[in-house]
Each structure stands twice: as structure tokens, then as C-alpha cells.
């Protein structure tokens, strides 16, 4: 059995990590920690985690997290670096935050306005990269892994096969994606009140300012082998969880539109968590709710010479916590699918 601690357990991401770990046959859940919730029973902040309801939430300190085989960090952005430095290199650390995702320190400082903590192995195993490899190979053998952001998970897996196959142009990539309110975290914010969100949609991070933009570009550049730029506009949808990303990119000069669908089917044929849907069926956030799945559909708008890919993902499962558990499995040499749900919840 692997003894696991979860720091930031009172938030949505931390709670989802715990939900998944409860179903993992080779995990023993150790310390659950937080900041303002320290001293409370876990059941008071996550009533749905009934088997852990009587656990006391402890303070997040290196001492509390010591003695575990694996530590999940589900902390606000900018808080993982200092804590991770005190945990030691012999502990497997899976960071659900953004601190170690970006390879470019200047991009981090531009979008996050704090010093760059460093770069860890990027935890999106299925990502096709230039040369025919997968990101999975960069995770194996590592002890520190940075879990991707939720939007980058959907967008990168949606478009990477086309870039890796040389079918997409690297300029003029446009993404508009809708996310549920849990993507903004659990802290109380007036614009996320039910009265503000119900029956309404609204954009945010407009004009290339959203923090996930450099991460998306980093991933698509890795797939293409040349720099890729993206115009990304997120929107807030009146639902608690889920992302629906509509991603478009120009067909590369000389690319055959008839080759497009096969490129996506070939890329994900052996990936248990990425499904290219049958032709004529389009993704829905409801179909992936609670699962570690990404649903994709691809089409070609030949009139304007653009490829359209739509992706649906649960931002808390495959978009965060599921990816974290998936990476833990890889690092520990366990079957990658262990403990991870491959069916959604409906209705």
C-alpha cells in the first residue's frame, strides 16, 4: 500500500483527489491538510466524502506531510514551490497547481507576476509531441510532476494530433471555451454567486490575458515542433463543473482534408482516457461528468480551410485530480488506469 497525503484538502481540487483515492486499491490515505479549515472535521467541508468525514483537517506544514510516500499539493497558485522544497527529493510530489507547469520563466512572471519556482515533468501523458513520441515518456521515472491546467488539458488534446501530423498551421489558432464555476476555486466571490451565474454566460480573461494561454501554447508548440500562437477566450457557464472547448486552426498549406479525422483516430487509438466520438456525435460536458475521460470530435470547414475540434472534459477530474492520480500511477509503476473512473455520471 502507498501512503498518501493531500495538502489543500478543503478545496474543490483537493476534495476530488480524495474522492478518487478512496477508490484506489493500492492507496492508504494519510494526512489531509489545509489552511483556514485546519482543525475542522473533513465532513464539514466535504460532506460527500463520507468515509473520511471524521478525519480532522490538519495544518499544512512539512512536518505534517512527512512520512508519506506521495504528497498531492492542491494549493493556490504560487504556494507549492516553497512547500515542495521542504519535502525532499525522495517523496513523490504531484502538484495540482500551476507553479511548475511552465518551462519559460519569463512567461510565468508575465502571467503570474511572481518569481518562477522551476519546471517539473509535465503531467499530460497522452499529449502527442513532435517526432512521434508522447509526453508519457517524460513522466516515467520522475518523482515530481506538474499536473496540467484544466483548459490546457482540453485544448491541447483537442489540437495536438493535427500539429503533430503537420496538418495544422501554427498561426491563427482560435479557442473559445466554457467552464463551470468550480474552475474558479472554492473561495467566495460575488460574481460566482448563484444569483449572478444562473441563466447567464459571461467571458473573462479576454484579449489573451488568461493565465492558461502560455501553457496551451507550450503544449501545442511541443506537438508541432515550431512555435504556435493561440487566441484564447474563456467563458463562465452556469454549471458547477465541466469544460466545453471549441478549437479551430487553419489547415496547413497542402494538407489533405480527407486525412484529418484519421490523424485524430490514430493518435488516440490506444489511449484509455481520450475518445474520438463516432462521426455525427458531438461532445457534451454531461457525458464526461465525474470521469477521467476527454471526449473529442473533429471536423473540417473546407469553405474557409479550417479544422474544428470540440473537446469536453470534467475540469475537476481529468482536468485536475484524475490527471494527478493518473500521473501518480505512472510514477509508481502501477497500471495507468488504476482507481480512475472511465464512465461518467448521468443525468
C-alpha positions, -999 to 999 in steps of 0.1 A, spaced: 0 0 0 11 35 -8 6 61 20 -7 94 5 -12 129 19 -33 156 4 -24 193 11 -52 217 3 -78 191 10 -106 215 17 -107 229 -18 -125 215 -48 -94 200 -63 -82 185 -30 -117 171 -24 -117 155 -59 -83 140 -53 -96 124 -21 -127 111 -38 -106 93 -64 -81 80 -39 -109 64 -19 -115 41 -49 -78 33 -54 -70 -2 -44 -33 5 -35 -36 37 -16 -39 44 21 -50 80 28 -28 97 54 -28 133 64 -54 157 50 -43 193 54 -55 229 47 -50 264 60 -82 282 72 -101 248 76 -74 233 99 -90 219 130 -123 212 114 -137 177 105 -133 170 68 -170 161 67 -178 197 75 -161 209 43 -167 179 21 -199 161 32 -198 138 2 -166 122 14 -184 101 40 -156 75 46 -133 104 56 -159 126 74 -144 120 109 -109 130 98 -95 162 114 -81 186 88 -45 193 99 -24 224 93 -3 223 61 33 220 73 63 200 61 62 181 94 25 170 89 33 159 53 65 140 63 64 102 63 42 98 33 52 81 0 32 105 -21 21 141 -14 -6 158 -36 -4 196 -35 -38 212 -42 -28 247 -32 -34 282 -46 -10 292 -74 23 304 -60 21 284 -28 36 250 -39 72 260 -46 83 268 -10 65 238 5 78 213 -22 113 224 -15 110 212 21 95 178 13 127 163 -1 136 146 -34 127 111 -22 90 119 -19 67 117 -49 51 151 -52 22 157 -76 14 194 -79 -22 203 -90 -13 240 -91 4 260 -118 38 266 -101 59 241 -121 40 238 -154 58 264 -175 93 259 -189 97 296 -197 103 316 -166 95 349 -184 61 336 -194 54 326 -158 64 360 -145 44 378 -171 11 359 -164 15 352 -127 36 382 -115 57 361 -90 91 345 -93 93 313 -112 96 283 -89 110 259 -116 98 233 -141 88 197 -133 78 169 -156 45 179 -173 17 156 -165 -3 151 -197 7 116 -207 -15 114 -238 -1 146 -254 15 138 -288 48 156 -293 68 162 -324 88 132 -336 61 107 -328 65 104 -290 41 111 -262 46 132 -231 42 100 -211 78 92 -216 89 124 -198 69 114 -167 82 79 -162 110 78 -137 102 112 -122 93 119 -86 79 155 -91 51 161 -116 32 192 -125 -5 185 -133 -18 204 -164 -44 231 -161 -80 222 -170 -83 244 -201 -49 233 -214 -59 197 -210 -90 201 -232 -74 224 -258 -40 206 -260 -55 172 -265 -80 186 -290 -54 202 -313 -21 183 -307 -28 154 -331 -32 179 -360 0 197 -352 20 165 -347 8 153 -381 16 185 -399 -20 192 -408 -25 225 -390 -10 259 -394 8 274 -364 -8 309 -367 -45 318 -365 -54 292 -338 -86 303 -320 -101 287 -290 -134 297 -272 -141 275 -241 -168 274 -215 -161 263 -179 -182 256 -149 -178 277 -118 -157 252 -98 -128 261 -121 -125 294 -101 -120 276 -68 -140 274 -36 -133 309 -22 -164 331 -20 -166 356 -49 -195 378 -57 -195 371 -95 -198 333 -88 -229 336 -66 -258 315 -78 -279 347 -84 -251 360 -107 -244 328 -126 -278 311 -131 -292 318 -165 -262 337 -177 -229 332 -195 -200 357 -195 -165 360 -209 -134 367 -188 -96 368 -194 -104 384 -228 -76 396 -250 -50 369 -243 -48 376 -206 -59 343 -192 -31 325 -173 -35 292 -192 -26 308 -225 12 302 -223 6 267 -211 -16 259 -241 10 275 -265 38 255 -248 19 222 -254 9 229 -290 45 241 -298 58 208 -284 34 189 -307 41 210 -337 79 213 -333 76 250 -342 61 279 -322 23 280 -321 3 311 -310 -33 309 -297 -61 334 -293 -79 320 -262 -112 333 -248 -127 315 -218 -163 319 -207 -181 312 -175 -211 288 -179 -240 283 -154 -229 248 -143 -207 236 -114 -182 216 -134 -172 208 -169 -154 224 -199 -165 225 -235 -137 239 -257 -143 248 -294 -109 249 -310 -102 259 -346 -70 261 -366 -61 266 -403 -54 236 -425 -17 237 -433 -8 245 -469 -11 214 -490 -28 194 -462 -55 169 -473 -88 175 -456 -96 138 -460 -66 129 -438 -78 149 -408 -101 125 -390 -77 96 -394 -49 116 -377 -70 120 -345 -82 84 -345 -47 71 -349 -33 95 -322 -57 82 -296 -65 47 -306 -47 32 -276 -54 59 -251 -79 48 -225 -89 83 -214 -93 101 -247 -121 92 -270 -128 104 -305 -165 101 -309 -183 85 -339 -189 108 -367 -220 129 -362 -218 128 -324 -205 159 -307 -191 161 -271 -212 172 -241 -199 180 -207 -227 159 -192 -212 128 -208 -178 131 -190 -191 143 -156 -171 126 -128 -149 106 -152 -113 108 -162 -123 110 -199 -119 135 -227 -144 133 -255 -134 148 -288 -150 153 -322 -132 167 -353 -145 183 -385 -132 203 -414 -148 235 -426 -135 233 -461 -151 265 -472 -127 285 -450 -100 260 -448 -101 254 -410 -102 223 -388 -127 224 -359 -122 202 -328 -146 202 -299 -135 188 -265 -154 180 -234 -138 173 -200 -147 174 -164 -124 202 -151 -121 186 -116 -115 150 -127 -94 146 -159 -89 184 -158 -71 182 -124 -75 154 -98 -78 125 -122 -47 136 -141 -29 138 -108 -38 102 -98 -30 91 -134 5 106 -130 10 90 -96 2 56 -112 28 62 -139 55 74 -114 49 44 -91 48 19 -119 12 10 -115 -13 4 -143 -21 39 -155 -59 34 -152 -58 21 -116 -86 37 -95 -98 60 -122 -134 61 -135 -139 56 -172 -177 61 -171 -195 94 -165 -224 101 -142 -258 108 -158 -282 125 -158 
